[in-house]
Amino acid sequence: MTVLRTTVPSEKTAQWWRDSIIYQLYVKSFADSDGDGVGDLDGVTAGLDHIARLGVDGIWLNPCYPSPNRDGGYDVADYTRIDGRYGGMPAFERLLAATHDRGLKLLMDLVPNHCSDQHEWFQQALVAAPGSPERDRFIFRDGRGVDGAEPPNNWRSTFGGSAWTRINDDPGDAQWYLHSFDSSQPDFNWQNEQVGQMFDDVLRTWFDRGIDGFRIDVAYAMVKHAELPDLADPAGDNPYLWNQPGVHEIFKRWRKISDSYGRDLTLLGEVWLPPADATDYIRAGELNQVFYFDLLQQPFEAGAFRLSIAETLAGLKGVDGVPTWTLNSHDVHRSVTRYGLVEAEPMNSPDVNALRTRARGPVDVELGTHRAIAATLLVLALPGSVYLYQGEELGLPEVQDLPEDTRQDPIWARSEHAEYGRDGCRVPMPWSASGRSFGFSADDAVSAPWLPQPAWFADFAADRQQDDPDSVLAFYRRALHARQQLDQAADLEWLETGREDVLAFRRGAISCVTVFDGCSFMPPAEWGALVCSSLPAVDAAERWLAAGSTGWYAV
């Protein structure tokens, strides 16, 4: 097989984010350097060569700020420091320097919709009077019914249960506060100018320290419908929580701040909206990038993939920013499990995205692996940036059978154990096939990993795959280095295959072909030779693609 020339990662400068590959780090599950069972920033620094060798352009750190960790760090108590459990600011400075020394970018996670109930502002609000300036930083409302004992409206939390919590049972203070997620995460009131000013300062603090951008958590959620109206169907989707017009003014303000640094920084929004709506967030003067989660939510079917990609690209006309593709994250079941799911169990969740991305059931791991890496190679050929999630380069499946008493996702408790949540994609990484924690911590570590690892993790350990040319890890390295040879300025042109289960498109000199189902497929000779594939070709001439595989062809 002809292999495209490989290179080491080179530092990108002008608008590097337009075609970047970023490696997402769920810090507490990557590597534990001090033996307390929790991953930390020095562990990330120690693993940077593994990340850089993949051929990525940068890393994104999930929240590592001071936090009670009721929701994996997305309940932030202080936005301007690094939590001591992750090594504090000294460890951050070491990581930032080591990242930039390798020509990589470093992005932080920004959580502006809500904070921890331990945040100084919320603690002040709890002891302040109704109508006070302290409470106005959040969304407090009087309760309904006798003595205000009923919530202000019928909204449900995305994690289950009511979206409102009453602060006490005092009839003289019957106020409740809004939390779109866990009760430990009160929503900010973005109509209050102090909130905007605080986050302006947060952006400047981290940009001054030298980071290269932010991924913005639930970026479409900060502004709520002003009247907080009841829902006709409380169990359905809540359009009043998301995608309100005022949110765009926040991003225009932040874009002016990031542009003022003259360093080509990026702002990336987590926006769980259809492609046409997500595009609104990357218009001129707003965010640089937006996640297009629509593709992640599709079944492994040619028609579904084509429609999702086509709708995304169609909405980009006249837009300044770029789409960001991903197939895995800390919030969804791993792609090996999603694409290999044999039969989905019944599921009930107020989160419509969870219904599409966290189904449980028996899994054909081999089938799921073939499909997952085929989908990855297809995504790497698309215009825009791509985000990888730690562990996908090892082909890790979802851990579905965690002991119930070890589960820590608040979804598990708030749903009264009806929904299992997201712990299964957050289990600490297996670095070695042996050892008490598969190399996540030292064998003499004081504490076990914060989530238990299954015995079968040994089969996916990095050291077993390191020198195996047929491993998933070897595939990721080949595929990401091959992507460096793509003409990123080239438009996407759909190609006819004559089969509904085969999807093909051309970008520049590369034709990308994915066989989703059915029998193997032979592309036309004029598409060129096979230069990269997710599975070995099925013929001696190295042109036939097997079902559940993707290949790149070049003239």
Steps between C-alpha positions, in 0.01 A plus 500: 500500500624849418526711815491879501815667629487555875630799692534604861248756627598849390394816676213664316471874514245680282153381601635162607160409640336478156633150430641399838488163673453542875532226761246528781628420849267396778783584739398291798496188279814546288796430730555522876848630588472510880317177586179649638285319242413819310665610177682833511682752284845354563357172375392681183847650462654154533266373226553786254735298279229236456259775396747681274601177325140458387540806279261741673527879519399558859323391817183605678477461877164420654441718811779477755401804707423484874174306528306271735484267197131426524497500119852411396635852545221669305392647834767769521573674830780726370560571129846653538709223658589132456379262770773366728390142431618552141829658606397863535642785297862369502386183321302709252804714421710187443235356269455823303874528441535134402202526264633807322851351488353221285328745267157413642217729605326490839129570548312530827137420577274795585175435692295822480143371534534404865746470786532290814274569795831547686595799283546813710221681318242230563594470865438873527165461324382235745533733799377810317140614488256445210548770238855573614787570258661174615202293392465688175822338375301175482143411402300511823122505493219474753329164521137438410220360709452511875805658670684481168541125536473430127776576245468823297430301183487140378846480341700182540874471551697346213634256761152407625265641763390860534716782364428695820618463860359689795767650721315438831158434650460847651158637392656846511745405226330266256747551219635231271804507270526364147748228408487357150710207621576385856368687805866570589531705177295822525452680167640850466272789409664634186272805507713619792798701375721378784485147358623618162776705658618204707533277196673775304760494776518118492576502127768764539656319797560180305591671173756704695643174630554382144225252412384475140123492537191374679249226442175649635270265689132500393570817307140536385348495849606808696199717414153377601158611380430817697154388616603148605168362369360158584545222246199342337682167535738501799647166391590633154777725374525846656556769234498772768831377647697499176585708195350829613600801282687681777772239514653632178573837662717320755710338229545826311634649821737206557620501139610863539699398805670203332572696181658780702793271592623470142603139566244312288305357790191285459157479662321168447137453600333185625167536320264203488283639220419394144757613241295796373469644852856420607631700204362820654768480768795535260387801303745786465592651835376209712655160576783365285378141518193302597457129564276329247362222717239402245742257332592342834131424559448317170487122460775338293311534173611661175182702450502638853865601479459664161194699602664623821823604325314662210275703731799615701701612198200664336458728799859625483450733204582852607617381844838607637560213745548127443323177593657278763441126470520241774384143548585467871496711815466480877120527465413216262558128469819418315463452126611133511199428721253722313584351161526143632178503704310181416171578674421817692330475838198725566608843627318793657673836531398868497816562294418435134869491415553219751235291328711509182845462653482294819295191414604184685498135405715212369783608268686331215838658582675386180221641282489819706877545473499461121217749466649749749836525325327511160290795622815665638681480167194644325482791748871573459437564131233766566567875494533658842656393828475166680501421871608162636419372847764329708486121468338490159848456351512172697160387370350501851136388524260643756517350849132420548521279808650725766390395849206714601665617821793646302299717263561871552311675220217707657271373224501160673366641828268766357331248270445269800730246331293490183778649286859383540667823391847560361742323734563220251693722257700659783668190644877563544725415206684164469864571425643154570350153483626417850502678833241586759350784295630416153765770531256781578665530844824349626462150643586632847239776481319578823156507340318300237378681187199722563291274276572125481651360179372168362740208456451507123673840485825302477407404143489870401806624688729744321811287552338204322420718202816710495697290249213310338451630142149356494384668822246778529776724638713440189197581282447834675863595453490414129167672444587822681836533329336426165254783562789744513539444125142601417433827323289659774390779267338252259122486476305179553353341187263204534576200280251248361557141607192326360427355845292638786729345759820659365583867557774682309624856459808673361709775655786611283704197395340269760183297450355368826286185474308330783327164462236498773341163435458222246777356286843646424535788254747583221529874424550607138862491384501874433465564874857379538689267731410416859728707723340459842229270635335403827529129419733313265378481140329171412697435181860472388466812286403692816196673356196310628355635827325268746168582667547713810811672369621828351776562250669804352596484134739735324588544135 
